Amino acid sequence: MANRAALALAALPLLLSASTLLGSQSTSSGIAPIVSPAGPGSAQPQLTMSSRGVLLSWIERAGDVASLNFAERTKDGWSAVRTVASGRDWFVNWADVPSVLRLGDGSLYGHWLQKSGPDTYAYDVRLARSTDDGRTWGPSFIPHSDGTKTEHGFASLYQMPNSGGLGLIWLDGRAMKTGHGEHGGGDMSVRSATYDKEGKQLAESAVDLRVCECCPTTAAVTAEGPIVAYRDRSDTEIRDIYVSRFVGGKWSEPAPVHRDNWQIAACPVNGPALTADGKTVALAWFTAKGDEGHTFIAFSSDSGRTFGNPIRLDDASALGRVDAALLSDGSAIATWIEFADGKAQFRMRRVMPSGERGQAMSVAGLAANRASGYPRMARFGDELIFAWTESGTPSRIATARLSLSQLQTSRER
């Protein structure tokens, strides 16, 4: 199989034919830059929410040392920057992004990727826990028990609704062979682990034993329990988005959100995004069936058992890299990278479950390559927070905000 750099670019030539100007149907009204807490050399942003606010985490490099840093935005602004961990033996990748999550009891978990062997894709998910607001962190540990020097990454963290402990899923390459800087044969899987409130591991189990090799995963918690989404991989190389729900102490049979029937013999490195509130779920994703890249969102009113018809997000064509957040009225804000006329933009729009779409809005211009990474968005109260990587030497994470009271409510004509 081709190396990951080739896979990441495999779908890009399919997207370069659009000619609609991005500015012709967009507005940036109300989106305001805010000072980012991230310093020079920062990239790989991630946003998570808690009862206190929004946590921004990122990787920051200084020479050959990589650090996982974070700051929390509350009504008083950004907190002081703190460091979860640092290392010279980390696996740092534009799409496989670390994170920091605050649980309901105030404890914090951070995750990053650390090399386990000489092969390019031999690395582990590493976790650490803090009970003093990130001032100090306990010893790091891994959620997977296989002991193989293979790929373990693309993790998504969430709080278990009953125990109050940590849950997570990740891509697990224990059944794959590695060598010469490439993915070998065998199947990538999605696996999960759960922890109690004291940080003791309770279980490790498989969710799906054959999935796409390097598309990010996503997770959310509904009124009926956790739901996860990822890009599946069939025996005939159909790579559509699937979901599984944690019901009765086990993962449900994986099911497609929509049968796009995108057949591609390579990983597009383009994962979905989930958001949930009670029984309402919204899921955004990218597909390029028919050599056209587009982004979509679909809604569920039954905790992810079933989803409605896809609603297209982009206006011309898209590079994907989606995110989503539900609003209190059941609508959702979705973000993606639009690509047209040789330009890329980080864009957002409001979408109703009925299929009605608000005007698309431009958040920022981006590099149309891997340097721009995955732009992020999160909602806290009446505020949307955006974070993205400004490529350059050095790179730096930029942030912006939008008050929902300023969000235009007009529908497209």
PELINLIN-V422211 format. One record per residue. N is the residue number from 1. RES is the residue in one small letter. PSI is psi in whole degrees, 0 to 359 (none if undefined). OMEGA is omega in radians with two decimals (999 if undefined). D_CENTER is the distance of its C-alpha to the mean C-alpha in whole Angstrom. Layout:
n->N res->RES psi->PSI omega->OMEGA d_center->D_CENTER
n->N res->RES psi->PSI omega->OMEGA d_center->D_CENTER
This chain:
n->1 res->m psi->145 omega->-3.11 d_center->25
n->2 res->a psi->157 omega->3.13 d_center->24
n->3 res->n psi->170 omega->-2.98 d_center->22
n->4 res->r psi->326 omega->3.13 d_center->18
n->5 res->a psi->320 omega->3.12 d_center->19
n->6 res->a psi->320 omega->-3.14 d_center->21
n->7 res->l psi->320 omega->-3.11 d_center->18
n->8 res->a psi->330 omega->-3.11 d_center->16
n->9 res->l psi->0 omega->-3.01 d_center->19
n->10 res->a psi->322 omega->-3.08 d_center->20
n->11 res->a psi->348 omega->-3.01 d_center->19
n->12 res->l psi->318 omega->-3.13 d_center->19
n->13 res->p psi->340 omega->-3.13 d_center->23
n->14 res->l psi->345 omega->-2.94 d_center->23
n->15 res->l psi->3 omega->-2.92 d_center->21
n->16 res->l psi->11 omega->-3.05 d_center->24
n->17 res->s psi->350 omega->-3.09 d_center->27
n->18 res->a psi->148 omega->-3.11 d_center->26
n->19 res->s psi->2 omega->3.12 d_center->28
n->20 res->t psi->132 omega->3.12 d_center->28
n->21 res->l psi->133 omega->-3.09 d_center->27
n->22 res->l psi->324 omega->-3.03 d_center->24
n->23 res->g psi->352 omega->-2.99 d_center->26
n->24 res->s psi->339 omega->-3.11 d_center->28
n->25 res->q psi->24 omega->-3.04 d_center->26
n->26 res->s psi->160 omega->3.06 d_center->24
n->27 res->t psi->150 omega->3.12 d_center->25
n->28 res->s psi->19 omega->-3.08 d_center->24
n->29 res->s psi->128 omega->3.02 d_center->26
n->30 res->g psi->342 omega->-3.14 d_center->25
n->31 res->i psi->120 omega->-3.03 d_center->22
n->32 res->a psi->131 omega->3.05 d_center->23
n->33 res->p psi->146 omega->2.99 d_center->22
n->34 res->i psi->153 omega->-3.11 d_center->22
n->35 res->v psi->127 omega->3.14 d_center->23
n->36 res->s psi->141 omega->3.08 d_center->20
n->37 res->p psi->349 omega->-3.09 d_center->20
n->38 res->a psi->144 omega->-3.08 d_center->19
n->39 res->g psi->185 omega->3.08 d_center->22
n->40 res->p psi->143 omega->-3.10 d_center->23
n->41 res->g psi->9 omega->-3.13 d_center->21
n->42 res->s psi->150 omega->3.11 d_center->17
n->43 res->a psi->184 omega->3.14 d_center->14
n->44 res->q psi->58 omega->3.13 d_center->11
n->45 res->p psi->151 omega->3.00 d_center->10
n->46 res->q psi->143 omega->3.10 d_center->8
n->47 res->l psi->132 omega->3.01 d_center->9
n->48 res->t psi->159 omega->-3.08 d_center->10
n->49 res->m psi->151 omega->3.01 d_center->13
n->50 res->s psi->182 omega->3.11 d_center->17
n->51 res->s psi->345 omega->-3.11 d_center->20
n->52 res->r psi->330 omega->-3.07 d_center->21
n->53 res->g psi->214 omega->-3.10 d_center->18
n->54 res->v psi->130 omega->3.08 d_center->15
n->55 res->l psi->123 omega->3.00 d_center->14
n->56 res->l psi->124 omega->3.04 d_center->13
n->57 res->s psi->158 omega->-3.10 d_center->13
n->58 res->w psi->164 omega->2.99 d_center->13
n->59 res->i psi->133 omega->3.09 d_center->15
n->60 res->e psi->130 omega->-3.09 d_center->19
n->61 res->r psi->142 omega->3.00 d_center->21
n->62 res->a psi->102 omega->-3.02 d_center->25
n->63 res->g psi->233 omega->3.14 d_center->27
n->64 res->d psi->12 omega->-3.14 d_center->26
n->65 res->v psi->130 omega->3.04 d_center->24
n->66 res->a psi->138 omega->3.12 d_center->20
n->67 res->s psi->143 omega->2.99 d_center->19
n->68 res->l psi->111 omega->-3.12 d_center->17
n->69 res->n psi->162 omega->3.08 d_center->17
n->70 res->f psi->158 omega->2.99 d_center->17
n->71 res->a psi->154 omega->-3.09 d_center->18
n->72 res->e psi->131 omega->3.11 d_center->18
n->73 res->r psi->119 omega->3.06 d_center->19
n->74 res->t psi->191 omega->3.12 d_center->22
n->75 res->k psi->343 omega->-3.14 d_center->25
n->76 res->d psi->3 omega->-3.13 d_center->26
n->77 res->g psi->195 omega->-3.11 d_center->24
n->78 res->w psi->140 omega->3.01 d_center->22
n->79 res->s psi->176 omega->3.03 d_center->23
n->80 res->a psi->148 omega->3.11 d_center->24
n->81 res->v psi->134 omega->3.07 d_center->22
n->82 res->r psi->157 omega->-3.09 d_center->22
n->83 res->t psi->130 omega->3.09 d_center->21
n->84 res->v psi->310 omega->-3.10 d_center->20
n->85 res->a psi->163 omega->3.09 d_center->21
n->86 res->s psi->157 omega->3.10 d_center->22
n->87 res->g psi->159 omega->3.05 d_center->23
n->88 res->r psi->353 omega->-3.08 d_center->24
n->89 res->d psi->31 omega->-3.13 d_center->23
n->90 res->w psi->154 omega->2.95 d_center->19
n->91 res->f psi->113 omega->-3.11 d_center->17
n->92 res->v psi->124 omega->-2.99 d_center->15
n->93 res->n psi->145 omega->-3.07 d_center->13
n->94 res->w psi->334 omega->-3.06 d_center->12
n->95 res->a psi->335 omega->-3.11 d_center->8
n->96 res->d psi->91 omega->-2.82 d_center->9
n->97 res->v psi->131 omega->3.04 d_center->8
n->98 res->p psi->174 omega->-3.13 d_center->10
n->99 res->s psi->165 omega->2.98 d_center->10
n->100 res->v psi->131 omega->-3.10 d_center->13
n->101 res->l psi->134 omega->3.03 d_center->13
n->102 res->r psi->129 omega->3.08 d_center->17
n->103 res->l psi->173 omega->-3.07 d_center->18
n->104 res->g psi->333 omega->3.13 d_center->21
n->105 res->d psi->4 omega->3.11 d_center->24
n->106 res->g psi->346 omega->3.13 d_center->23
n->107 res->s psi->155 omega->-3.13 d_center->22
n->108 res->l psi->143 omega->2.96 d_center->19
n->109 res->y psi->136 omega->3.00 d_center->17
n->110 res->g psi->147 omega->3.06 d_center->15
n->111 res->h psi->145 omega->3.08 d_center->14
n->112 res->w psi->182 omega->-3.05 d_center->14
n->113 res->l psi->130 omega->-3.07 d_center->15
n->114 res->q psi->136 omega->-3.12 d_center->19
n->115 res->k psi->142 omega->3.11 d_center->21
n->116 res->s psi->352 omega->-3.10 d_center->24
n->117 res->g psi->179 omega->-3.05 d_center->26
n->118 res->p psi->336 omega->-3.13 d_center->27
n->119 res->d psi->150 omega->-3.07 d_center->25
n->120 res->t psi->316 omega->-3.05 d_center->22
n->121 res->y psi->33 omega->3.01 d_center->20
n->122 res->a psi->97 omega->3.13 d_center->21
n->123 res->y psi->158 omega->-3.06 d_center->19
n->124 res->d psi->154 omega->2.88 d_center->18
n->125 res->v psi->125 omega->3.08 d_center->16
n->126 res->r psi->136 omega->3.12 d_center->17
n->127 res->l psi->148 omega->2.99 d_center->17
n->128 res->a psi->153 omega->-3.06 d_center->20
n->129 res->r psi->141 omega->3.08 d_center->21
n->130 res->s psi->137 omega->3.09 d_center->23
n->131 res->t psi->10 omega->3.14 d_center->25
n->132 res->d psi->41 omega->3.04 d_center->26
n->133 res->d psi->27 omega->3.06 d_center->24
n->134 res->g psi->6 omega->3.10 d_center->22
n->135 res->r psi->319 omega->3.09 d_center->26
n->136 res->t psi->157 omega->-3.09 d_center->26
n->137 res->w psi->143 omega->3.09 d_center->24
n->138 res->g psi->174 omega->3.12 d_center->25
n->139 res->p psi->144 omega->3.14 d_center->26
n->140 res->s psi->156 omega->-3.13 d_center->22
n->141 res->f psi->166 omega->-3.13 d_center->22
n->142 res->i psi->145 omega->-3.12 d_center->20
n->143 res->p psi->346 omega->-3.07 d_center->19
n->144 res->h psi->140 omega->-3.00 d_center->20
n->145 res->s psi->9 omega->-3.03 d_center->24
n->146 res->d psi->331 omega->3.10 d_center->25
n->147 res->g psi->8 omega->-3.13 d_center->26
n->148 res->t psi->149 omega->3.10 d_center->25
n->149 res->k psi->68 omega->-3.12 d_center->24
n->150 res->t psi->184 omega->-3.08 d_center->22
n->151 res->e psi->132 omega->2.98 d_center->18
n->152 res->h psi->110 omega->-3.06 d_center->16
n->153 res->g psi->198 omega->-3.13 d_center->12
n->154 res->f psi->49 omega->-3.08 d_center->8
n->155 res->a psi->148 omega->3.01 d_center->9
n->156 res->s psi->125 omega->-3.09 d_center->8
n->157 res->l psi->147 omega->3.10 d_center->10
n->158 res->y psi->165 omega->3.10 d_center->12
n->159 res->q psi->131 omega->3.05 d_center->16
n->160 res->m psi->129 omega->-2.98 d_center->19
n->161 res->p psi->332 omega->-3.08 d_center->21
n->162 res->n psi->309 omega->-3.08 d_center->24
n->163 res->s psi->337 omega->-3.07 d_center->24
n->164 res->g psi->4 omega->3.12 d_center->22
n->165 res->g psi->194 omega->-3.06 d_center->21
n->166 res->l psi->141 omega->2.93 d_center->18
n->167 res->g psi->151 omega->3.06 d_center->16
n->168 res->l psi->156 omega->2.97 d_center->13
n->169 res->i psi->161 omega->3.09 d_center->12
n->170 res->w psi->163 omega->2.98 d_center->12
n->171 res->l psi->133 omega->-3.00 d_center->13
n->172 res->d psi->120 omega->-3.07 d_center->17
n->173 res->g psi->25 omega->-3.08 d_center->19
n->174 res->r psi->336 omega->3.14 d_center->22
n->175 res->a psi->5 omega->-3.13 d_center->24
n->176 res->m psi->158 omega->3.07 d_center->23
n->177 res->k psi->145 omega->3.13 d_center->26
n->178 res->t psi->167 omega->3.08 d_center->25
n->179 res->g psi->144 omega->3.05 d_center->27
n->180 res->h psi->31 omega->3.08 d_center->28
n->181 res->g psi->20 omega->-3.08 d_center->25
n->182 res->e psi->160 omega->2.90 d_center->23
n->183 res->h psi->137 omega->3.08 d_center->22
n->184 res->g psi->204 omega->3.12 d_center->25
n->185 res->g psi->180 omega->-3.12 d_center->26
n->186 res->g psi->177 omega->-3.02 d_center->25
n->187 res->d psi->136 omega->2.94 d_center->22
n->188 res->m psi->145 omega->3.12 d_center->18
n->189 res->s psi->164 omega->2.94 d_center->17
n->190 res->v psi->128 omega->3.14 d_center->15
n->191 res->r psi->162 omega->-3.09 d_center->16
n->192 res->s psi->160 omega->3.03 d_center->16
n->193 res->a psi->153 omega->3.09 d_center->18
n->194 res->t psi->151 omega->-3.12 d_center->20
n->195 res->y psi->151 omega->3.08 d_center->21
n->196 res->d psi->183 omega->-3.06 d_center->24
n->197 res->k psi->341 omega->3.12 d_center->25
n->198 res->e psi->0 omega->3.12 d_center->26
n->199 res->g psi->13 omega->3.11 d_center->24
n->200 res->k psi->132 omega->-3.14 d_center->26
n->201 res->q psi->132 omega->-3.14 d_center->24
n->202 res->l psi->324 omega->-3.06 d_center->25
n->203 res->a psi->156 omega->2.96 d_center->24
n->204 res->e psi->129 omega->-3.05 d_center->22
n->205 res->s psi->164 omega->3.11 d_center->21
n->206 res->a psi->143 omega->3.03 d_center->20
n->207 res->v psi->312 omega->-3.12 d_center->18
n->208 res->d psi->131 omega->-3.00 d_center->18
n->209 res->l psi->358 omega->3.07 d_center->21
n->210 res->r psi->108 omega->-3.09 d_center->20
n->211 res->v psi->173 omega->3.10 d_center->16
n->212 res->c psi->144 omega->-2.92 d_center->15
n->213 res->e psi->333 omega->-3.00 d_center->15
n->214 res->c psi->39 omega->3.00 d_center->12
n->215 res->c psi->132 omega->3.14 d_center->9
n->216 res->p psi->148 omega->3.07 d_center->6
n->217 res->t psi->174 omega->3.08 d_center->6
n->218 res->t psi->154 omega->-3.11 d_center->6
n->219 res->a psi->152 omega->3.06 d_center->9
n->220 res->a psi->167 omega->-3.13 d_center->11
n->221 res->v psi->122 omega->3.13 d_center->15
n->222 res->t psi->180 omega->3.08 d_center->18
n->223 res->a psi->342 omega->-3.12 d_center->21
n->224 res->e psi->5 omega->3.10 d_center->22
n->225 res->g psi->181 omega->-3.10 d_center->19
n->226 res->p psi->149 omega->2.99 d_center->16
n->227 res->i psi->140 omega->3.14 d_center->14
n->228 res->v psi->154 omega->3.12 d_center->11
n->229 res->a psi->152 omega->-3.07 d_center->10
n->230 res->y psi->172 omega->3.09 d_center->10
n->231 res->r psi->121 omega->-3.12 d_center->12
n->232 res->d psi->172 omega->3.08 d_center->16
n->233 res->r psi->111 omega->-3.12 d_center->19
n->234 res->s psi->173 omega->3.11 d_center->22
n->235 res->d psi->339 omega->3.13 d_center->25
n->236 res->t psi->17 omega->3.07 d_center->26
n->237 res->e psi->29 omega->2.93 d_center->23
n->238 res->i psi->126 omega->-3.03 d_center->21
n->239 res->r psi->72 omega->3.12 d_center->17
n->240 res->d psi->170 omega->-3.11 d_center->16
n->241 res->i psi->130 omega->-3.14 d_center->14
n->242 res->y psi->157 omega->3.05 d_center->15
n->243 res->v psi->155 omega->3.00 d_center->15
n->244 res->s psi->144 omega->-3.09 d_center->17
n->245 res->r psi->141 omega->3.12 d_center->18
n->246 res->f psi->103 omega->-3.04 d_center->19
n->247 res->v psi->129 omega->3.10 d_center->23
n->248 res->g psi->32 omega->3.08 d_center->26
n->249 res->g psi->10 omega->3.10 d_center->25
n->250 res->k psi->163 omega->-3.13 d_center->23
n->251 res->w psi->136 omega->-3.14 d_center->20
n->252 res->s psi->163 omega->3.07 d_center->22
n->253 res->e psi->125 omega->-3.12 d_center->22
n->254 res->p psi->142 omega->-3.10 d_center->19
n->255 res->a psi->146 omega->3.13 d_center->20
n->256 res->p psi->143 omega->3.02 d_center->18
n->257 res->v psi->318 omega->3.08 d_center->17
n->258 res->h psi->140 omega->-3.14 d_center->19
n->259 res->r psi->83 omega->3.04 d_center->21
n->260 res->d psi->329 omega->-3.09 d_center->20
n->261 res->n psi->43 omega->3.07 d_center->22
n->262 res->w psi->112 omega->3.14 d_center->20
n->263 res->q psi->118 omega->-3.12 d_center->22
n->264 res->i psi->127 omega->-3.08 d_center->21
n->265 res->a psi->46 omega->3.12 d_center->22
n->266 res->a psi->160 omega->3.12 d_center->20
n->267 res->c psi->125 omega->3.13 d_center->16
n->268 res->p psi->356 omega->-3.12 d_center->14
n->269 res->v psi->58 omega->-3.06 d_center->11
n->270 res->n psi->98 omega->-3.05 d_center->9
n->271 res->g psi->171 omega->3.14 d_center->7
n->272 res->p psi->178 omega->3.07 d_center->7
n->273 res->a psi->133 omega->3.14 d_center->6
n->274 res->l psi->147 omega->2.96 d_center->9
n->275 res->t psi->140 omega->-3.06 d_center->11
n->276 res->a psi->148 omega->3.04 d_center->14
n->277 res->d psi->108 omega->-3.05 d_center->18
n->278 res->g psi->234 omega->3.10 d_center->21
n->279 res->k psi->356 omega->3.14 d_center->21
n->280 res->t psi->130 omega->3.14 d_center->19
n->281 res->v psi->140 omega->2.98 d_center->16
n->282 res->a psi->139 omega->-3.11 d_center->14
n->283 res->l psi->125 omega->3.12 d_center->12
n->284 res->a psi->150 omega->-3.13 d_center->11
n->285 res->w psi->172 omega->3.13 d_center->11
n->286 res->f psi->144 omega->3.01 d_center->12
n->287 res->t psi->155 omega->3.13 d_center->16
n->288 res->a psi->37 omega->3.07 d_center->19
n->289 res->k psi->141 omega->-3.13 d_center->22
n->290 res->g psi->22 omega->3.10 d_center->25
n->291 res->d psi->27 omega->3.08 d_center->24
n->292 res->e psi->124 omega->3.13 d_center->22
n->293 res->g psi->123 omega->3.13 d_center->18
n->294 res->h psi->158 omega->3.09 d_center->17
n->295 res->t psi->148 omega->-3.07 d_center->15
n->296 res->f psi->163 omega->2.98 d_center->15
n->297 res->i psi->146 omega->3.08 d_center->15
n->298 res->a psi->149 omega->-3.08 d_center->17
n->299 res->f psi->151 omega->3.01 d_center->18
n->300 res->s psi->141 omega->3.09 d_center->19
n->301 res->s psi->8 omega->-3.11 d_center->22
n->302 res->d psi->44 omega->3.07 d_center->23
n->303 res->s psi->26 omega->3.05 d_center->20
n->304 res->g psi->7 omega->3.05 d_center->18
n->305 res->r psi->316 omega->3.13 d_center->21
n->306 res->t psi->155 omega->3.13 d_center->22
n->307 res->f psi->149 omega->3.08 d_center->20
n->308 res->g psi->185 omega->-3.12 d_center->22
n->309 res->n psi->147 omega->3.10 d_center->22
n->310 res->p psi->144 omega->3.08 d_center->19
n->311 res->i psi->123 omega->-3.07 d_center->20
n->312 res->r psi->141 omega->-3.12 d_center->19
n->313 res->l psi->314 omega->-3.02 d_center->17
n->314 res->d psi->162 omega->3.13 d_center->18
n->315 res->d psi->327 omega->-3.09 d_center->22
n->316 res->a psi->283 omega->2.99 d_center->23
n->317 res->s psi->170 omega->-2.98 d_center->20
n->318 res->a psi->152 omega->2.94 d_center->17
n->319 res->l psi->355 omega->3.12 d_center->14
n->320 res->g psi->228 omega->-3.13 d_center->11
n->321 res->r psi->63 omega->-2.96 d_center->8
n->322 res->v psi->163 omega->2.93 d_center->8
n->323 res->d psi->165 omega->-3.08 d_center->7
n->324 res->a psi->150 omega->3.07 d_center->10
n->325 res->a psi->132 omega->3.10 d_center->12
n->326 res->l psi->147 omega->3.02 d_center->15
n->327 res->l psi->168 omega->-3.03 d_center->19
n->328 res->s psi->338 omega->-3.14 d_center->22
n->329 res->d psi->7 omega->3.13 d_center->24
n->330 res->g psi->352 omega->3.03 d_center->21
n->331 res->s psi->175 omega->-3.13 d_center->20
n->332 res->a psi->149 omega->2.92 d_center->16
n->333 res->i psi->129 omega->3.10 d_center->15
n->334 res->a psi->147 omega->3.08 d_center->13
n->335 res->t psi->157 omega->3.13 d_center->12
n->336 res->w psi->173 omega->3.00 d_center->12
n->337 res->i psi->114 omega->3.08 d_center->14
n->338 res->e psi->144 omega->3.11 d_center->17
n->339 res->f psi->121 omega->3.09 d_center->19
n->340 res->a psi->149 omega->3.10 d_center->23
n->341 res->d psi->35 omega->3.11 d_center->26
n->342 res->g psi->11 omega->-3.11 d_center->25
n->343 res->k psi->150 omega->3.09 d_center->23
n->344 res->a psi->141 omega->3.09 d_center->19
n->345 res->q psi->143 omega->2.96 d_center->18
n->346 res->f psi->115 omega->-3.02 d_center->15
n->347 res->r psi->161 omega->3.12 d_center->16
n->348 res->m psi->157 omega->2.95 d_center->16
n->349 res->r psi->156 omega->3.08 d_center->18
n->350 res->r psi->138 omega->-3.09 d_center->19
n->351 res->v psi->137 omega->3.08 d_center->19
n->352 res->m psi->151 omega->3.08 d_center->22
n->353 res->p psi->335 omega->3.12 d_center->22
n->354 res->s psi->346 omega->-3.08 d_center->25
n->355 res->g psi->349 omega->3.08 d_center->24
n->356 res->e psi->141 omega->-3.11 d_center->25
n->357 res->r psi->136 omega->2.99 d_center->23
n->358 res->g psi->174 omega->3.10 d_center->23
n->359 res->q psi->140 omega->3.03 d_center->24
n->360 res->a psi->143 omega->-3.14 d_center->21
n->361 res->m psi->140 omega->3.11 d_center->21
n->362 res->s psi->126 omega->3.07 d_center->20
n->363 res->v psi->315 omega->-3.11 d_center->18
n->364 res->a psi->156 omega->2.95 d_center->19
n->365 res->g psi->148 omega->-3.08 d_center->20
n->366 res->l psi->162 omega->2.95 d_center->18
n->367 res->a psi->138 omega->-3.10 d_center->19
n->368 res->a psi->48 omega->3.13 d_center->18
n->369 res->n psi->189 omega->-3.07 d_center->17
n->370 res->r psi->339 omega->-3.10 d_center->15
n->371 res->a psi->332 omega->-3.14 d_center->16
n->372 res->s psi->345 omega->3.07 d_center->14
n->373 res->g psi->211 omega->3.12 d_center->11
n->374 res->y psi->109 omega->3.01 d_center->7
n->375 res->p psi->152 omega->-3.07 d_center->9
n->376 res->r psi->157 omega->3.08 d_center->8
n->377 res->m psi->146 omega->3.03 d_center->10
n->378 res->a psi->152 omega->3.11 d_center->11
n->379 res->r psi->136 omega->2.98 d_center->15
n->380 res->f psi->113 omega->-3.12 d_center->17
n->381 res->g psi->237 omega->-3.09 d_center->21
n->382 res->d psi->18 omega->-3.02 d_center->22
n->383 res->e psi->136 omega->2.95 d_center->20
n->384 res->l psi->134 omega->3.09 d_center->16
n->385 res->i psi->135 omega->3.12 d_center->15
n->386 res->f psi->145 omega->3.07 d_center->13
n->387 res->a psi->139 omega->3.13 d_center->12
n->388 res->w psi->165 omega->-3.12 d_center->12
n->389 res->t psi->124 omega->2.98 d_center->14
n->390 res->e psi->111 omega->-3.10 d_center->18
n->391 res->s psi->149 omega->-3.12 d_center->19
n->392 res->g psi->189 omega->3.11 d_center->23
n->393 res->t psi->95 omega->0.05 d_center->25
n->394 res->p psi->169 omega->3.02 d_center->23
n->395 res->s psi->164 omega->3.11 d_center->20
n->396 res->r psi->143 omega->3.11 d_center->19
n->397 res->i psi->131 omega->3.05 d_center->16
n->398 res->a psi->154 omega->3.14 d_center->17
n->399 res->t psi->155 omega->3.10 d_center->17
n->400 res->a psi->167 omega->-3.14 d_center->18
n->401 res->r psi->157 omega->3.03 d_center->19
n->402 res->l psi->123 omega->3.03 d_center->20
n->403 res->s psi->132 omega->-3.13 d_center->23
n->404 res->l psi->336 omega->3.10 d_center->22
n->405 res->s psi->341 omega->3.12 d_center->26
n->406 res->q psi->352 omega->-3.07 d_center->26
n->407 res->l psi->129 omega->-3.14 d_center->24
n->408 res->q psi->136 omega->-3.13 d_center->26
n->409 res->t psi->359 omega->3.14 d_center->27
n->410 res->s psi->147 omega->3.11 d_center->29
n->411 res->r psi->160 omega->3.07 d_center->28
n->412 res->e psi->146 omega->3.09 d_center->28
n->413 res->r psi->none omega->999 d_center->31
